[in-house]
Structures are given as C-alpha cells and as structure tokens.
Amino acid sequence: MLVVVGACAGLSACATTGEFEALKSRVDTLESNVSAAQSDAAAARATANDAVNIANQAMDKANEANARSIDTETKIDRMFKRAMHK
C-alpha cells in the first residue's frame, strides 16, 4: 500500500510547468465561458422581462378596447330599442 501511495505522489510531482500552464489556460477559458454565459443569460432575462411588460401593456389596451366595444354595443342596443318603441 505504501508503494502505491509513493508512486502516486511521485507521478503527481512530475507535472511540468508547461502542463500546469496548459491546464491553467483551460481553466481560464472555462471561467471566461461561464462569465459570458452568465452575461448572455442576464441579457436574455432582461429581454424577456421587456417582452412581458409589452405583452401586459397590449393586454391592458385590448381589455380597454373590449370594454369600449361592449359599452358602444349597449348604447346602440338601447337606441335601437327606443326607435322600435316609437
């Protein structure tokens, strides 16, 4: 068992500076990619929030137009009934 531990320790100590730098470069690239992904996600979230706000405004306008339409229909119906009773 001691031989296996010694061999592992010996092998891990054999990493060259070049290998270390290559690994560090890969880690830096991954960190950069994660940062870019987080930035993209934040931008997508902001765009989605804007879209929700616009949809809510459109829904408010549609509800307002529907209420006006119902009001107008009611007025026309009353005028029609008055005209029929004369």
PyMOL commands that set and color helices and strands:
alter all, ss='L'
color gray80, all
select helices_A, chain A and resi 2-12+17-85
alter helices_A, ss='H'
color red, helices_A
deselect
rebuild
show_as cartoon
